[in-house]
Amino acid sequence: MPTYPYRCKKCNKKFETTMTISEHESRRVRCPKCKSTAVTQRISGFFAQTSNKS
């Protein structure tokens, strides 16, 4: 599942949340500190983990 980084506009807390792509498109994200929905998604790098094949 992807992890999405956010920043709260109200209290300025940076946090990450893990959710499916369909949840990300339909769900309103809340700040874990102040419970505000005034959050913006931060830009992050892409990380992919693959299995090691011998």
SULZIWO-V99002 format. One record per residue. N is the residue number from 1. SS is DSSP state (H for helix, E for strand, L for the rest). OMEGA is omega in degrees with one decimal (none if undefined). D_LAST is the distance of its C-alpha to the last C-alpha in whole Angstrom. Layout:
n={N & N}
ss={SS & SS}
omega={OMEGA & OMEGA}
d_last={D_LAST & D_LAST}
//
This chain:
n={1 & 2 & 3 & 4 & 5 & 6 & 7 & 8 & 9 & 10 & 11 & 12 & 13 & 14 & 15 & 16 & 17 & 18 & 19 & 20 & 21 & 22 & 23 & 24 & 25 & 26 & 27 & 28 & 29 & 30 & 31 & 32 & 33 & 34 & 35 & 36 & 37 & 38 & 39 & 40 & 41 & 42 & 43 & 44 & 45 & 46 & 47 & 48 & 49 & 50 & 51 & 52 & 53 & 54}
ss={L & L & E & E & E & E & E & E & L & L & L & L & L & E & E & E & E & E & L & L & H & H & H & H & H & H & L & L & L & L & L & L & L & L & L & L & L & L & E & E & E & L & L & L & L & L & L & L & L & L & L & L & L & L}
omega={179.0 & 175.1 & -177.4 & 178.2 & -179.4 & 171.9 & 179.3 & 178.3 & -176.1 & -176.5 & 176.5 & 178.3 & 174.3 & -179.7 & 177.9 & 176.3 & 179.1 & 178.7 & 177.7 & -179.8 & 179.4 & 175.1 & -179.3 & -179.1 & -172.8 & -172.9 & 173.3 & -177.6 & 178.5 & 175.9 & 179.4 & -178.1 & -174.2 & 177.5 & 178.6 & 174.6 & 178.2 & -179.0 & 175.5 & 178.7 & 178.7 & 175.4 & 178.2 & 177.0 & 179.2 & -179.6 & 177.9 & 179.0 & 179.8 & 179.2 & 177.7 & 178.0 & -178.3 & none}
d_last={25 & 27 & 29 & 32 & 34 & 38 & 41 & 44 & 47 & 49 & 48 & 46 & 43 & 39 & 37 & 34 & 33 & 30 & 31 & 30 & 31 & 34 & 36 & 35 & 38 & 40 & 40 & 43 & 41 & 43 & 43 & 42 & 45 & 48 & 47 & 48 & 46 & 47 & 44 & 42 & 38 & 37 & 35 & 31 & 28 & 25 & 22 & 19 & 16 & 13 & 10 & 7 & 4 & 0}
//
